[in-house]
Amino acid sequence: MENIKPDSNVLVEIVQTKMPFGKYKGTLVSDIPVSYLEWMHSKGFPPGKLGMMLATVYEIKTNGLTEILFKVKRVVAKKIERL
């Protein structure tokens, strides 16, 4: 079995990317309510990178790990302030 390393840049993208369509168009992917993510999960996430990001947020939120997203947001905000 090959070693697969998670890409932490995905979390950064999740807190910076806005939903491009639907009820939560314009909302950061990280801020989409779990109820909507559950609905999308039952219908099937869209293909590609957006679907992967939505599925990741779904897993984070349904497993009670939302604090991860708050921490990433804080780190990203601090980096932006330094610029």
C-alpha positions in Angstrom: 0.0 0.0 0.0 1.4 3.4 -1.0 1.8 6.2 1.5 -0.8 8.9 0.9 -0.2 12.3 2.5 -3.1 14.7 3.0 -2.8 18.0 1.2 -3.2 20.7 3.8 -3.7 23.3 1.0 -7.1 21.7 0.5 -8.2 23.2 3.8 -6.9 26.6 2.8 -8.9 26.4 -0.4 -12.0 25.3 1.5 -11.9 28.5 3.7 -11.2 30.7 0.7 -13.5 29.3 -2.1 -17.1 30.5 -2.5 -19.9 28.2 -3.6 -20.5 28.9 -7.3 -24.1 27.8 -7.5 -27.3 26.9 -5.7 -28.9 28.0 -2.5 -25.6 29.0 -0.9 -24.0 30.6 -4.0 -21.4 33.1 -2.8 -21.0 31.5 0.6 -17.6 30.1 1.6 -17.5 26.3 1.2 -16.4 26.1 4.9 -19.5 28.1 6.0 -22.1 26.0 4.2 -24.5 24.5 6.9 -24.2 20.8 7.6 -27.9 20.3 6.8 -27.2 21.4 3.2 -24.1 19.3 3.0 -26.1 16.3 4.2 -28.7 16.9 1.5 -25.9 17.2 -1.1 -24.3 14.0 0.2 -27.6 12.1 -0.3 -27.9 13.5 -3.9 -24.2 13.1 -4.7 -21.6 15.8 -4.5 -20.6 17.3 -7.9 -17.6 15.9 -9.7 -14.2 17.4 -9.5 -12.4 19.6 -7.0 -15.6 21.4 -5.7 -17.2 18.0 -4.9 -14.0 16.9 -3.1 -14.0 20.1 -1.1 -17.7 19.8 -0.2 -17.2 16.1 0.8 -14.3 17.1 3.0 -16.3 19.8 4.7 -19.2 17.3 5.2 -16.8 14.8 6.8 -15.3 17.5 9.1 -18.6 18.9 10.2 -20.4 15.5 10.7 -17.5 14.3 12.8 -17.5 17.3 15.1 -14.2 18.7 13.8 -15.4 22.1 12.8 -12.7 23.7 15.0 -10.2 22.7 12.3 -11.9 25.1 9.9 -11.9 27.9 12.5 -8.1 27.4 13.0 -7.3 27.4 9.3 -9.4 30.6 8.9 -7.4 32.3 11.6 -4.1 31.3 10.1 -5.1 32.4 6.6 -6.4 35.7 8.0 -3.1 36.4 9.8 -1.1 35.7 6.6 -3.3 38.1 4.7 -2.8 40.8 7.4 1.0 40.5 7.0 0.7 41.3 3.3 
